[in-house]
Structures are given as C-alpha cells and as structure tokens.
Amino acid sequence: MQLGVCYYPEHWPEDMWRDDARRMAEAGIARVRIGEFAWSRIEPEQGIHDWSWLDRAIDVLHEAGLKIILGTPTATPPKWLCDTMPDMFAVDADGRPRGFGSRRHYCFSHLGYRAEAARITCAMADRYGEHPAVVMWQTDNEYGCHHTVHSFSDSARTAFRHWLANRYGSVAALNTAWGNVFWSMEYRSFDEIELPNLTVTEANPAHWLAFRRFSSDQVISFDKMQIDILRERSHGRDIMHNAMGFFPDYDHHDLGKQLDVVMWDSYPLGFLEMFKFSDAEKHEYARQGHPDIAAFHHDLYRGCGKDGRWGVIEQQPGPVNWARHNPAPLPGMVRLWTLEAMAHGAELVSYFRWRQAPFAQEQMHAGLLRPDSEAAPGLGEAKQASADISAIGDIGTPVKEAALVFSYDAEWVTATQPQGEGLSALWAAFHSYTALRKLGLNVDIVPPGAPLAGYGLVVLPCLPVVPECLVSQLKDFPGQIIIGPRSGSKTEDLSIPPQLAPGTLAQIFPAKVMRSESLRPGTEHPGDGFTIRHWLDHLETPAEAELVSDDGTAACWKQGNVRYCTGWPEGALIENIVARAADDAGLATMALPEGMRVRKTSARTFVFNYLAAQQDIPSEIRGAPTIGERCLGPAAFAVFNTD
C-alpha cells in the first residue's frame, strides 16, 4: 500500500511548492492528487487556457519523485460558463435552482454542460495524458455530494422521458408495470410524464423508484463520458472516482464496472457525528469514530471495484469543518485508520489535505500541516504509518468467512417506501456487518450475483428485489444463509409479488409473509437476550421457530441451512442470529471486547482498539505481535503473523 496526499498548488505561492514536495517525499508520500477544482485557473476565460502554472506544479512534484493523480475539474464549473448557460444548474425537489458560489452546481442531464465537461476533459487529457508523472486520473469529484444526484430540472425531465421509453418500450407497458390505473394516473404518451416531485401527496412509488434508477444511470453515463476520453488520450493510466460515506444515491457497483479503481473519502469522526448513531456511541467514540464506519466502507467499495481494487483518496487527518461538532482525533487514530485500510486491502491511503487552507469554506478543515506550514499532529502519524507499512510488507490475501449481500436498489426501495421511520436497507446492512465483526469474522460486502464460493455464511440483511441469479446461487450454497425482513417482498417495479414475500426466496425457505408491521418505540417484543424492534414479519411456514419472544412472537425461523429474521436486523437480535449461523457454519468466532476489531489475511492478523481505554487481545489470537503489544492502549493496533 502507498501513501498519498491531496494538494492544491493554486492555493499557495509558487515559491512554496518545491519545499512542499520535498517534505511530502520525506514523509513517505508517493502519490499526490491535484487539479480537481482548478477549472477557473486552467481556463480563466472561455477558450483561453493557462497551463503554465499547472505545468510547473506537475514538474516540481515529479522532480521530487512523486507521482500524480490528476483530477478533471468538472465538479466546479467556473462563473463564465454558468453565465453562458444559466439553465445548467441542478434543481432541488422544491423546484429551486442551485446557484453559483460553491461547487457541484450542475445537472447531470444538461446536454450543454456535458459537452463542456467533455471539452475540458479532452483538453486536460491532451495536455497531460502522456506525462510521465501522471499515473492515474480522477473523474470529477464526489458525484452527488450536497444532494445533487436527483435533479428536477427541465433537462432531467426530458432525459427521464427518454430513459422510460427505452426501458418500457410503450406507455401501455409502463402503465401496467406501475399500476397507474390506481388514482387515474394513466398516461397516453411518455411526453406526459413529469418528475415525481411537487405532487399533492406521495407520488406513485414505482415512479419514484424509476426516477432513482434513472438518476443513478445519469451519473454513470456522465462518468463514462469522461472515462472514454481519458482511455483514448491517456494510455496505460488508471482511472478512479472518489465515492463518499453512507451515500447510496447512485449505484457504485455500476460505477466500479467502468473504473480501474474505486476510491472513497474516509471521515470517521464527521460520519459518526452526522449519521444515525446513538448519543452513547457518539460519546464513546467521539475521537475515534465508530469501529465499523471505515471498515464497512472499505469492504463495500472493495466489492464495487474491478478485481477488488480500491483505496482511500481522502483520509481525515484532524478536525473537519462540516459536521455538527468537529473534535480532533485521539492521538494514534490517523495511524490506526491508515493501517486498517491496509488490512482490508487498500492500494492507497491519501490524506486530505497537505496544508490547512487559511481562506474560504474549508479553512477550519485540518491538514497534515497547519496554515503556517508547521506540522499538524497528522503528519507525524502519517510518517509512523509509512514505517509500519514497510515493516509489515505483503499482507497476503483476504480470508473468506462471511458474505453480506447489499444492493443499492434495495436502499432505493426502502427510501421510496420505508413503511416505518428510519427503516433503511443500507443501515440494515451496516448493523448486520457490525454483528459479524463483533464475532471477529471477516466480512465481504458483495452485490447480488457475485460469486459465493468459499464463504461459510451469506447474509441478506434486506433485499426487497431478489434477482433470479441469486436464488440459483443460494439453492446450491452449502453454507449457512440468513434472510432479513422485506427480502423478496417486491417485484422489479415495486409491486407485491403474486406469491407474497419472500417471493422467489421461497425456493430456499418455504414461507409466506402474511403480514408486515412497523413498530413504534415502546411496542417492542423482548425475548431472552434479544428484542424485536421497528419491524415484524408474520410468517406462515413449516420452519422451526428458533428464537421466540416472551409473548410468543417468532423472531427467527430456521429450516435446514436457512434462517429468517423477522425483526429489523440490528442490535442483540441480529447478533444472536449471526452467532448461531456462524457456529453452524463451523466458523471460528471470538468474543471481542467492546470497540476491538480484527481483520485476517493469509499472512497477517490485524487487531484494532477503537476504545479510549486499554484492552487485552483475546487469547484466541495466539503468539506475540510483530507490531504492537498484546495489551492495546487507546487507538492502538497490533499485527500478528498468521499461523
């Protein structure tokens, strides 16, 4: 694994560049990402390019032995371009256009902006595509950030109508698929179809699901436009894009199919603060991040990447500027986050950013250097991580134990028709992932249809639409299977299947879901060491009721090698079920202390302590570590040679 850093030479006087490059190399940094926000400096007026400063910056970095990841600047179209096509802005769900003055202010469906994005991409690729320092390209930056995947512009409406015509062929087929006979919603032509916002009450859920799928496809086609240009004009260079955390608005599996590497932006403290974690978790892990935030995304994006290639292009090095509260990481956490990415197979960890900016929107966002160029705490930890990486060497191949099946389409279904507050397929996957990791198991997050050979356990936390290929795989799967609630409950166009849920999954688990209910707080069904919360599927099945609550409600049914979880898969309920399934699968589990996590490869075993207290490594992990101690302090880790 290599280390990198994000750098913005246009932000700093040119006489600082050479010293910056020298210090980067001395810190063990090998890759530098530049250029992704520089359109106004590259092209200050339409058709007038100033490459001279960027030429010099690339040469300075190259002379220091650094390799360049060069970004296309299409996330920040300059003011002159916006003024030439004022209808290029994305429009929010309330019908308000987004404006100039920050970033990501374009609509993916605007054909004029697509042409301009292609033009600047061609210009950059022609200029630097064969430069020996440029080893990788980044397309755009953080697709969809700031709620910009779903645009409700005139351009999006026109593109949506074309997308629907290609998908359904005839408006009669669409009316049937969507059930538009309901509420007299039938259309006579595709040109009558509007976007699903601004309706009096909720729009047809099939309409919303189609719009979510369309919006994802617009992101993917915009990205492919840039990829095709770069492949033609910059031979032999890898191409990546930087995904985000807990961001399901477009399908990253589709994105990964056309990239060489999937990268993501890792901000564990910001994500802890801004997402659905309890107050207790936010207090306990305020300076460390929840122990599964980074790892979940490492495994998710590894499953999206071609041949499993992935990395971290933005690693939090200190306080960020965009969360409700922005604490500094506990000493040692930047080093730990870096090595945890290595343990999960990253090929790069790049810190954001080199120097903290003293101006504009991100001036409170820490870097490896302070604004006065003195070292911030993250720089020392990056240097330590560089030494650790050299000492560890080859980590071998991942150990296969549990596969967790996740589909972005599943999240779109639960976002469209949640049937209860906060019931998200993405978070069902996260909580199931946590339950598996607490047992010390390796988890691979895979899309439906991915190979399942070699795993002892497969978990479907919440998969409303189940492709037939997955059913065929599960029929032949010899290990243990866990099916979560709502799985198999919908057709491709968001109707209830004729045979009821779990739909085609009844081929591996004979049952019918006779009734589903979402449970408000206070209407839980407690049992011995578990509680049914938030959701409850009532089944008609010959299977055995393996877990039963105190009032007789079945929490888990089991037949053969398959279990069905009737409540929402989180907390003690899913922990109980995965522990039973792992035991039946013959997987070696361990009772890890709170906040401790393990990642195993063929050559190494990594142990990470996220708790702000000293803890002993469990006895199941034998021997003396090659790095670290058997008693781990706060934010500490240890590395063992695998037996």
VOGU-3710 file (C-alpha; in Angstrom, 3 decimals, decimal comma):
1> mqlgvcyype> 0,000/0,000/0,000  1,184/3,504/-0,826  0,501/6,805/0,898  -0,696/9,945/-0,822  -1,906/13,444/-0,121  -4,329/15,918/-1,690  -2,616/19,135/-2,744  -3,768/22,398/-4,279  -0,738/24,238/-5,727  -3,021/27,015/-6,990
11> hwpedmwrdd> -3,756/27,886/-3,339  -0,134/28,628/-2,452  2,687/30,910/-3,647  4,828/29,127/-6,198  7,968/29,550/-4,094  6,433/27,122/-1,546  5,875/24,239/-3,993  9,382/22,808/-4,054  9,696/22,672/-0,268  6,226/21,125/-0,025
21> arrmaeagia> 7,219/18,412/-2,497  10,422/17,683/-0,588  8,585/17,365/2,719  5,941/15,087/1,172  8,587/12,696/-0,105  10,404/12,733/3,236  7,142/11,811/4,979  6,819/8,651/2,874  4,197/10,034/0,495  4,328/8,625/-3,037
31> rvrigefaws> 1,153/9,958/-4,715  -0,233/13,494/-4,907  -3,768/14,295/-6,064  -4,173/17,685/-7,739  -6,382/19,605/-10,151  -9,945/18,526/-9,390  -11,158/22,061/-8,544  -8,915/24,163/-10,790  -11,094/24,922/-13,841  -11,130/28,703/-13,330
41> riepeqgihd> -7,312/28,781/-13,227  -6,902/26,388/-16,158  -9,437/28,266/-18,316  -9,979/31,780/-16,888  -11,998/32,807/-19,959  -13,867/30,632/-22,424  -11,395/29,093/-24,829  -8,380/30,794/-23,207  -6,218/28,275/-21,345  -3,411/28,954/-18,891
51> wswldraidv> -1,482/25,705/-18,492  1,798/27,272/-17,421  1,239/27,172/-13,660  -0,026/23,584/-13,748  2,882/22,522/-15,989  5,306/23,893/-13,414  3,476/22,356/-10,464  3,479/18,898/-12,041  7,152/19,221/-12,910  8,073/20,257/-9,352
61> lheaglkiil> 6,235/17,285/-7,876  7,715/14,943/-10,477  11,260/16,135/-9,754  10,728/15,213/-6,083  9,916/11,638/-7,116  6,154/11,995/-6,594  3,545/10,546/-8,955  0,410/12,495/-9,848  -3,286/11,641/-9,614  -4,830/14,320/-11,835
71> gtptatppkw> -8,472/15,264/-11,451  -10,809/16,530/-14,133  -12,244/19,828/-12,806  -15,874/19,268/-13,758  -17,226/19,446/-10,183  -16,594/23,213/-10,206  -17,692/24,842/-13,486  -16,477/28,473/-13,477  -18,725/31,540/-13,386  -18,224/32,429/-17,025
81> lcdtmpdmfa> -19,545/29,009/-18,040  -22,561/29,226/-15,751  -23,415/32,615/-17,211  -23,416/31,217/-20,756  -25,974/28,514/-19,865  -27,986/29,555/-16,792  -30,242/26,511/-17,092  -27,307/24,122/-16,372  -27,882/24,216/-12,613  -29,387/21,284/-10,768
91> vdadgrprgf> -32,877/21,929/-9,359  -33,890/20,664/-5,918  -37,064/18,752/-5,045  -38,852/22,005/-4,160  -38,198/23,370/-7,641  -35,402/25,778/-6,643  -32,337/26,024/-8,895  -28,962/25,557/-7,205  -26,714/28,588/-7,635  -23,100/29,538/-8,223
101> gsrrhycfsh> -20,772/30,188/-5,282  -19,669/26,776/-4,036  -19,407/23,519/-6,018  -21,345/20,688/-7,703  -23,676/23,269/-9,260  -24,606/21,366/-12,410  -27,305/18,968/-13,566  -26,074/15,606/-14,853  -28,740/15,692/-17,586  -27,879/19,071/-19,111
111> lgyraeaari> -26,521/18,316/-22,593  -24,752/21,648/-22,914  -22,863/21,126/-19,686  -21,998/17,567/-20,700  -20,434/18,944/-23,870  -18,399/21,477/-21,872  -17,295/18,792/-19,400  -16,164/16,632/-22,319  -14,304/19,577/-23,841  -12,259/20,398/-20,703
121> tcamadryge> -11,584/16,692/-20,132  -10,245/16,400/-23,686  -8,068/19,456/-23,169  -6,566/18,113/-19,951  -6,015/14,649/-21,395  -4,326/16,106/-24,494  -2,055/18,224/-22,314  -1,094/15,697/-19,630  -2,284/12,302/-20,810  1,205/11,055/-21,633
131> hpavvmwqtd> 3,128/12,992/-18,976  5,393/10,519/-17,138  4,371/11,894/-13,727  0,645/11,306/-14,297  -0,152/7,724/-13,284  -3,877/7,993/-12,507  -6,897/10,151/-13,295  -9,780/11,096/-11,043  -13,065/11,840/-12,793  -14,842/14,867/-11,321
141> neygchhtvh> -15,188/14,835/-7,502  -17,692/13,193/-5,151  -20,568/12,636/-7,548  -23,843/13,645/-5,955  -22,435/15,399/-2,887  -24,762/18,070/-1,443  -27,867/16,216/-2,725  -27,157/16,702/-6,424  -27,822/13,242/-7,894  -31,564/13,935/-8,006
151> sfsdsartaf> -32,138/16,997/-10,163  -35,657/18,150/-11,005  -34,715/20,394/-13,925  -36,273/20,612/-17,376  -33,204/18,791/-18,719  -33,731/15,968/-16,237  -37,412/15,678/-17,158  -36,596/15,363/-20,859  -33,871/12,799/-20,206  -36,146/10,862/-17,831
161> rhwlanrygs> -38,809/10,522/-20,521  -36,242/9,115/-22,960  -34,972/6,733/-20,283  -38,503/5,476/-19,588  -39,209/4,969/-23,284  -36,046/2,881/-23,622  -36,859/0,847/-20,526  -40,555/0,130/-21,106  -40,945/0,376/-24,875  -44,541/1,537/-24,728
171> vaalntawgn> -46,506/3,765/-22,388  -49,061/0,952/-22,011  -46,355/-1,304/-20,609  -45,313/1,447/-18,202  -48,905/1,998/-17,053  -49,247/-1,710/-16,322  -45,873/-2,022/-14,579  -46,530/0,991/-12,365  -50,179/0,170/-11,642  -51,261/3,566/-12,955
181> vfwsmeyrsf> -54,902/2,527/-13,013  -54,723/3,469/-9,333  -55,924/7,079/-8,799  -56,369/7,536/-12,585  -52,634/8,047/-13,074  -52,546/6,524/-16,581  -50,519/8,271/-19,283  -51,166/8,455/-23,020  -47,552/9,107/-24,012  -44,117/9,352/-22,436
191> deielpnltv> -44,212/13,110/-23,053  -46,950/13,417/-20,420  -44,768/12,039/-17,629  -43,447/14,585/-15,159  -40,847/14,181/-12,445  -42,172/12,741/-9,165  -41,673/15,856/-7,033  -44,258/18,535/-6,204  -47,229/16,159/-6,235  -50,114/16,879/-3,846
201> teanpahwla> -49,414/13,774/-1,790  -46,925/10,959/-2,375  -46,197/10,094/-5,989  -46,539/6,528/-7,232  -43,667/4,632/-5,550  -42,872/2,903/-8,854  -42,473/6,377/-10,382  -40,030/7,357/-7,624  -38,068/4,124/-7,919  -37,763/4,600/-11,687
211> frrfssdqvi> -36,557/8,170/-11,119  -33,927/6,988/-8,632  -32,697/4,380/-11,109  -32,669/6,939/-13,912  -30,742/9,445/-11,779  -28,124/6,821/-10,958  -27,766/5,976/-14,645  -27,223/9,672/-15,436  -24,292/9,772/-13,018  -22,833/6,610/-14,529
221> sfdkmqidil> -23,156/7,848/-18,117  -21,629/11,238/-17,204  -18,694/9,396/-15,677  -18,358/7,083/-18,679  -18,169/10,077/-20,998  -15,031/11,234/-19,176  -13,595/7,713/-18,905  -13,899/7,138/-22,651  -11,993/10,367/-23,351  -9,242/9,557/-20,856
231> rershgrdim> -8,787/5,994/-22,119  -8,419/7,240/-25,683  -5,976/10,067/-24,893  -4,035/8,848/-21,836  -2,891/5,300/-22,429  -1,983/2,966/-19,594  -3,187/5,211/-16,786  -5,644/4,011/-14,163  -8,914/5,894/-13,723  -10,740/6,263/-10,434
241> hnamgffpdy> -13,517/8,275/-8,796  -13,922/9,178/-5,126  -17,104/7,862/-3,534  -18,408/9,009/-0,158  -19,570/7,517/3,128  -23,160/6,328/3,695  -24,083/7,689/0,265  -26,451/5,442/-1,714  -27,976/7,862/-4,247  -26,259/6,204/-7,204
251> dhhdlgkqld> -25,135/2,634/-7,826  -21,443/2,289/-7,006  -21,414/-1,256/-8,383  -22,264/0,205/-11,788  -19,596/2,865/-11,316  -16,980/0,286/-10,382  -17,563/-1,737/-13,534  -16,184/1,081/-15,686  -13,364/2,324/-13,409  -9,996/0,729/-12,755
261> vvmwdsyplg> -10,076/1,592/-9,048  -12,867/2,678/-6,690  -11,656/5,221/-4,150  -13,580/6,704/-1,256  -13,316/9,617/1,186  -12,941/8,439/4,789  -14,013/10,839/7,551  -14,839/8,615/10,542  -15,412/11,421/13,061  -17,558/13,506/10,739
271> flemfkfsda> -19,648/10,473/9,773  -20,119/9,471/13,416  -21,474/12,909/14,190  -23,701/13,331/11,142  -25,253/9,892/10,703  -27,595/7,566/12,591  -25,519/6,671/15,615  -26,799/6,784/19,167  -25,810/9,502/21,621  -23,969/6,843/23,620
281> ekheyarqgh> -21,936/5,803/20,559  -21,200/9,423/19,684  -19,913/9,981/23,214  -17,909/6,737/23,431  -16,262/7,088/20,022  -16,202/10,885/19,657  -12,463/10,982/18,890  -12,095/7,544/17,294  -15,150/7,041/15,120  -17,433/4,025/15,422
291> pdiaafhhdl> -15,259/0,919/14,938  -17,181/-0,183/11,841  -17,561/3,092/9,904  -14,291/2,915/7,979  -14,178/-0,871/7,684  -17,761/-1,084/6,359  -16,894/1,256/3,505  -13,551/-0,428/2,863  -15,382/-3,710/2,318  -18,273/-2,100/0,435
301> yrgcgkdgrw> -16,038/-0,360/-2,086  -13,713/-3,331/-2,426  -16,836/-5,210/-3,523  -17,567/-2,459/-6,056  -14,068/-2,280/-7,501  -12,919/-4,174/-10,573  -10,856/-7,145/-9,378  -11,341/-5,819/-5,840  -9,166/-2,741/-6,460  -9,934/0,125/-4,107
311> gvieqqpgpv> -8,337/2,798/-1,931  -8,881/5,853/0,249  -8,242/9,099/-1,616  -9,250/11,384/1,271  -8,357/10,290/4,807  -9,326/12,532/7,701  -6,096/13,801/9,336  -7,607/16,002/12,077  -10,786/18,010/12,794  -13,081/18,533/9,806
321> nwarhnpapl> -15,249/21,594/9,185  -18,625/20,232/8,087  -20,097/18,177/10,955  -22,284/19,422/13,808  -19,285/19,042/16,110  -15,701/18,621/14,920  -13,357/17,113/17,521  -9,732/16,203/16,952  -8,888/12,511/16,567  -7,488/10,709/19,588
331> pgmvrlwtle> -3,682/10,520/19,276  -2,893/7,432/17,205  -6,176/7,294/15,287  -4,828/8,666/11,982  -2,177/5,941/12,078  -4,777/3,313/13,034  -7,178/4,350/10,237  -4,315/4,106/7,761  -3,293/0,604/8,829  -6,890/-0,596/8,967
341> amahgaelvs> -7,266/0,348/5,308  -4,122/-1,689/4,593  -5,603/-4,649/6,456  -8,666/-4,534/4,194  -6,545/-4,465/1,040  -6,305/-0,789/0,079  -3,721/0,069/-2,535  -3,574/3,729/-1,455  -4,386/5,908/1,538  -4,221/9,606/0,703
351> yfrwrqapfa> -4,660/12,289/3,367  -6,884/15,309/2,860  -5,136/17,673/2,757  -1,444/18,669/2,756  -1,839/22,109/4,309  -4,865/23,602/6,031  -6,251/26,478/3,951  -6,472/29,861/5,698  -9,352/31,031/3,470  -12,763/30,077/2,020
361> qeqmhagllr> -15,159/27,315/3,006  -12,688/24,707/4,309  -10,373/26,927/6,371  -11,356/25,031/9,553  -10,534/21,651/7,971  -7,216/20,306/9,280  -4,380/19,106/7,068  -1,065/17,386/7,639  0,358/20,906/8,027  -1,092/23,896/9,823
371> pdseaapglg> -1,784/27,059/7,759  1,619/28,387/8,869  3,294/25,286/7,373  4,258/23,833/10,742  3,482/20,131/11,213  -0,006/19,257/12,451  -0,391/16,050/14,513  -1,463/14,082/11,439  1,918/14,464/9,759  3,782/12,558/12,474
381> eakqasadis> 1,207/9,770/12,370  1,462/9,559/8,577  5,225/9,145/8,945  4,684/6,387/11,540  2,211/4,681/9,208  4,743/4,794/6,387  7,265/2,977/8,571  4,601/0,458/9,641  3,705/-0,319/6,028  7,340/-1,024/5,205
391> aigdigtpvk> 7,746/-3,215/8,278  4,598/-5,258/7,605  5,270/-5,921/3,928  2,996/-8,235/1,974  -0,250/-8,955/3,849  -1,367/-11,851/1,646  -4,927/-12,490/0,509  -8,172/-11,934/2,477  -9,643/-14,807/4,460  -13,179/-15,630/3,258
401> eaalvfsyda> -15,705/-16,147/6,044  -18,969/-14,181/5,667  -20,513/-12,553/2,590  -23,021/-9,754/3,135  -25,223/-9,108/0,080  -26,082/-5,451/-0,495  -27,838/-3,789/-3,416  -28,201/-0,045/-3,967  -31,590/-0,811/-5,476  -32,610/-2,211/-2,070
411> ewvtatqpqg> -31,849/1,126/-0,442  -33,854/2,955/-3,107  -36,850/0,699/-2,396  -36,711/1,349/1,346  -36,146/5,084/0,774  -39,139/5,190/-1,576  -41,466/3,099/0,572  -39,976/2,904/4,093  -43,245/1,846/5,773  -41,692/2,994/9,026
421> eglsalwaaf> -39,363/5,740/10,183  -35,669/5,111/9,638  -36,000/1,653/8,076  -33,169/1,684/5,558  -31,604/-1,249/3,702  -28,211/0,466/3,897  -28,394/0,663/7,674  -29,737/-2,867/7,952  -26,551/-3,872/6,125  -24,388/-1,762/8,436
431> hsytalrklg> -25,884/-3,246/11,627  -25,555/-6,767/10,260  -21,944/-6,006/9,356  -21,301/-4,834/12,917  -22,802/-8,039/14,335  -20,484/-10,147/12,188  -17,420/-8,064/13,020  -18,089/-8,283/16,753  -17,510/-12,028/16,376  -14,092/-11,412/14,827
441> lnvdivppga> -15,260/-12,501/11,377  -14,018/-11,196/8,050  -16,889/-9,743/6,031  -17,014/-9,151/2,286  -19,845/-6,901/1,067  -20,921/-8,139/-2,346  -23,639/-7,340/-4,896  -26,322/-9,875/-5,820  -24,835/-12,336/-8,281  -21,262/-12,086/-7,017
451> plagyglvvl> -19,529/-15,479/-6,561  -20,260/-17,064/-3,165  -17,809/-19,967/-3,310  -15,555/-20,220/-0,277  -17,812/-18,463/2,215  -19,255/-20,232/5,229  -22,098/-17,757/5,738  -24,193/-15,490/3,487  -26,366/-12,706/4,917  -29,143/-10,856/3,065
461> pclpvvpecl> -29,984/-8,102/5,581  -32,741/-6,501/3,465  -33,098/-7,254/-0,245  -36,646/-6,436/-1,450  -35,919/-7,204/-5,126  -34,111/-10,532/-5,482  -32,618/-11,389/-8,889  -33,125/-14,946/-10,075  -29,371/-15,485/-10,371  -29,002/-15,039/-6,612
471> vsqlkdfpgq> -31,777/-17,530/-5,897  -29,985/-20,082/-8,077  -26,739/-19,463/-6,207  -28,376/-19,826/-2,809  -30,029/-23,106/-3,826  -26,571/-24,594/-4,333  -24,847/-22,820/-1,438  -23,607/-25,360/1,135  -23,059/-22,921/3,994  -25,439/-21,050/6,264
481> iiigprsgsk> -27,855/-18,385/4,977  -29,621/-15,563/6,848  -32,553/-13,764/5,224  -33,563/-10,408/6,659  -37,009/-8,772/6,675  -38,553/-7,374/3,487  -36,288/-9,595/1,363  -38,131/-10,839/-1,727  -41,076/-8,586/-0,881  -41,198/-6,593/-4,149
491> tedlsippql> -41,149/-7,106/-7,892  -38,777/-5,190/-10,158  -41,361/-2,395/-10,471  -42,216/-2,211/-6,781  -45,353/-4,321/-6,522  -46,071/-7,129/-4,076  -45,236/-10,452/-5,774  -48,205/-12,733/-6,539  -46,889/-15,420/-4,170  -46,198/-12,789/-1,448
501> apgtlaqifp> -42,878/-12,253/0,284  -40,260/-13,684/0,387  -41,104/-14,125/-3,285  -38,638/-16,290/-5,179  -36,670/-16,855/-1,948  -39,429/-19,302/-1,015  -37,478/-21,726/-3,204  -34,845/-21,926/-0,456  -37,027/-21,079/2,549  -40,653/-22,284/2,369
511> akvmrseslr> -42,744/-19,455/3,801  -45,234/-16,716/3,118  -45,153/-13,371/4,878  -48,813/-12,958/5,761  -48,456/-9,519/7,336  -45,710/-6,949/7,951  -45,848/-4,178/10,513  -43,526/-1,405/11,594  -43,279/-0,922/15,336  -43,110/2,400/17,107
521> pgtehpgdgf> -40,835/2,757/20,156  -42,417/1,109/23,150  -44,128/-1,675/21,185  -41,116/-3,989/21,104  -41,242/-7,748/21,662  -38,473/-8,652/24,168  -37,060/-12,136/24,473  -34,200/-13,910/26,195  -31,216/-11,762/25,199  -32,857/-10,048/22,206
531> tirhwldhle> -35,708/-7,720/21,280  -37,819/-7,393/18,125  -37,832/-3,708/17,240  -39,001/-1,415/14,410  -40,308/-4,145/12,066  -42,051/-7,505/12,277  -42,815/-10,035/9,539  -45,510/-12,584/10,420  -44,789/-15,844/8,583  -46,790/-18,865/7,579
541> tpaeaelvsd> -44,114/-21,574/7,406  -43,316/-25,164/8,332  -39,922/-23,973/9,636  -38,874/-24,143/13,291  -39,296/-21,033/15,431  -35,714/-20,849/16,707  -35,978/-17,572/18,637  -39,281/-16,688/20,306  -40,001/-13,554/22,324  -41,614/-13,627/25,748
551> dgtaacwkqg> -45,089/-13,083/24,263  -44,679/-15,948/21,776  -43,739/-13,855/18,726  -41,192/-15,583/16,488  -38,016/-13,549/15,983  -36,130/-16,105/13,891  -37,312/-19,114/11,894  -34,946/-21,877/10,785  -35,163/-24,664/8,243  -32,110/-26,563/7,043
561> nvryctgwpe> -29,272/-24,141/6,472  -31,530/-21,065/6,215  -32,694/-18,656/8,912  -35,269/-15,877/8,520  -35,028/-12,834/10,801  -38,499/-11,337/11,308  -37,430/-8,153/13,125  -35,227/-5,361/11,901  -31,664/-6,763/11,775  -29,884/-4,704/14,401
571> galienivar> -28,550/-4,928/17,928  -28,828/-8,070/20,020  -31,341/-9,713/17,665  -29,057/-9,926/14,639  -26,038/-10,579/16,891  -27,826/-13,639/18,298  -28,793/-14,914/14,855  -25,383/-14,466/13,217  -23,681/-16,133/16,200  -25,893/-19,214/15,759
581> aaddaglatm> -25,366/-19,283/11,997  -21,594/-18,840/12,305  -21,436/-21,709/14,771  -23,443/-23,941/12,422  -21,111/-22,922/9,582  -18,083/-24,011/11,598  -16,555/-20,530/11,542  -14,094/-19,717/14,310  -15,543/-16,795/16,247  -14,327/-14,911/19,291
591> alpegmrvrk> -15,945/-12,653/21,867  -14,124/-9,417/21,151  -14,021/-6,703/23,818  -16,120/-3,612/23,191  -14,565/-1,497/20,466  -11,993/-4,082/19,358  -11,984/-5,371/15,771  -9,969/-7,973/13,830  -9,079/-8,384/10,157  -7,425/-11,572/8,896
601> tsartfvfny> -5,408/-12,305/5,781  -3,430/-15,342/4,692  -0,238/-13,776/6,098  -1,301/-11,375/8,857  -3,874/-10,842/11,595  -4,595/-7,210/12,471  -6,208/-6,177/15,768  -7,518/-2,617/16,296  -8,615/-0,975/19,550  -11,201/1,774/18,996
611> laaqqdipse> -11,961/2,133/22,684  -10,434/5,073/24,568  -9,126/2,632/27,179  -6,532/-0,120/27,464  -7,681/-3,633/26,492  -6,168/-7,117/26,263  -6,227/-9,007/22,979  -8,317/-12,211/23,263  -6,466/-15,467/23,820  -7,855/-16,916/20,568
621> irgaptiger> -5,243/-14,774/18,822  -2,062/-16,569/19,814  1,573/-15,577/19,875  3,452/-12,316/20,094  2,665/-9,449/17,715  5,281/-8,232/15,253  3,928/-4,690/15,723  2,229/-3,541/18,916  1,567/-5,282/22,218  -0,908/-7,868/23,474
631> clgpaafavf> -2,323/-5,185/25,744  -3,561/-2,430/23,432  -3,776/1,157/24,586  -6,341/3,624/23,231  -6,162/3,995/19,437  -3,535/1,248/19,261  -3,239/-1,774/16,987  -1,214/-4,953/16,746  -0,150/-7,126/13,819  0,434/-10,871/14,115
641> ntd> 1,826/-13,345/11,644  -0,946/-15,747/10,687  -0,357/-19,286/11,969
//
